[in-house]
């Protein structure tokens, strides 16, 4: 009896150990984003020297943009993108900021549609569902996913 309880304890330790790396990878992915996990592929495609140069340039551009945003916020007393753009550029600046914010959130939405539209039908076909079935049609999966999952989530 004690032998089997020791074995069960060992199995639980292995299961906990196997969950820990998965949790760490999930946390890193959420914190750093998919772009950070895609950097090795970008380096492989561009080559080491061009990728390093591009990485440094993007880092400098990010630093300058954060510096200018902080400086402008402190100088104007406005701490939101919309208010800052209106104070500096007028109503045209506010419209441009809103367009940028819209495209910043709308772009990943299309990426989700593409990912789900490619993944779910191929997963269903691997499970044995006939490819002529409507659930294996990309357009149908994207439509269902958009109306019943993404749209309600965007209401929040």
N, C-alpha and C positions, 0 to 999 in steps of 0.2 A: 504494500500500500504506500509506504513512504517512497519507494522507488518510483512509482507512477506519479506521485505528487511532485517529486523532484523533476521528473520529465516534463510535467505540465508547466512547472515554474520555468524550466529552461525554454520551452516553446513560447511562453508568454514573453520572456526576455528577448527571444529572437524576433517575435512579432513587433515588440516595442522598438527594437533596434532597427528593424526594416522600415518602420513608420517614421523614425526620426530623420533619416536622410531625405525622404520624400517631403516631409514638412519643411526642412531647411531649403530644399530646392524650390518649393512652392513659395516660401517667404522671399527668397532671393529674386525669383521671377516677379513677384508682386511689387517688391520694393524697387528693383532696378529696371524692370520692364523687359519686354521681349526684345527691344532694340539692343540692350546690353548683352543678352544671350546670343544675339545674331552677329555681334562684332567679329568673332572668329571667322565666320563665313565671309564677311565683308573683307577682312584682311586676306583671306585665301583668294578671293576673286580679284581684288585690286592689286595685290602684291604688297610686300612688307613696307617698302619705302613710301609709295604713294598713300597707303593706308595710314601710316604714322603721320605723314604731313597733313592729311585730311583730318585726322583725329585731333591734332594740335590746333588746326585752324577752327574747327567746330568748337573746341573748348574755349579758344580765345573769343570767338563770336558770342558764345553763351556768357562768358564772364563780362564782356562789354555790355551786353544787353541787360544783365542783372545789375551791373554798376549804374548804367544810365537810368534804369527804372527806379532804383533806390534813391539816386541823387534827385531825380525829378519828383519823386514822391515826397521826399523831405523838403524840397524847395517849394513845392506847391501846397503841401498839406493834404493832398489827395492820395488815398491808398487803395483805390481800385482801378483796374484798367480803364473802365468806361469813364469814370470821373477824371482820371488823369488825362486821357485822350481828349475829353471835352475841354478841359482847362487849357491844354497846350495847343490843340489843333482846331478846336471848335466842334461843331456838330459833324463835320466831315470826318474828323478823327474818330469820333464815337462810332460812326457807321463802319469805318474800316476795321476798328477793333471788334465790333460785333460780327462782321463777316469773317475775320480771322478766328474768333472763338467758335463760330458755327462750323467752319471748315476743320478746325482742330478736333471737334467732337464728331463731325459727320464722316470724316475719313476712316476712323476706326470702325464705325458702324458698317461701312461697306466691306471692310476687311473681315468682320464677323460674318457678314452674309456670304462672302466668298468662301471662307473657311468652312462654315456649316454646310453650304451648298456642295462643296467638294467632298467633305468628310462623311456626312450621314448617308448619302446614297451608296458610296463605296462600302461603308460599314454594313449596310443592309444587304448589299449584294454578297459580301463575304459570309453573311449569316444564312444565305440561301434564298433570299427573296428574289424573285424573278425581276430582271431589269426592266421589263415592260410595266411592272406595277407602278402605280402613281406615286407611291412613297419612295421610289427610286429615281424619280424625276427631280432634277436639280431645282427647276423653277418652283415646283410644288413645295419642296422642303424650305426654300428661301421664303416663300409666301407664308407658310404656316409659322416658321420661326419668327418672322417679322411681326405678324399680327398678334400671335398669341404669347410670345415671350419678350421680344425686344420692346414692342410698343407699350405693354403694361409696365415694364421696368422703367421706361423713360417717363412715365407719369409721375414718378417720385421726384 
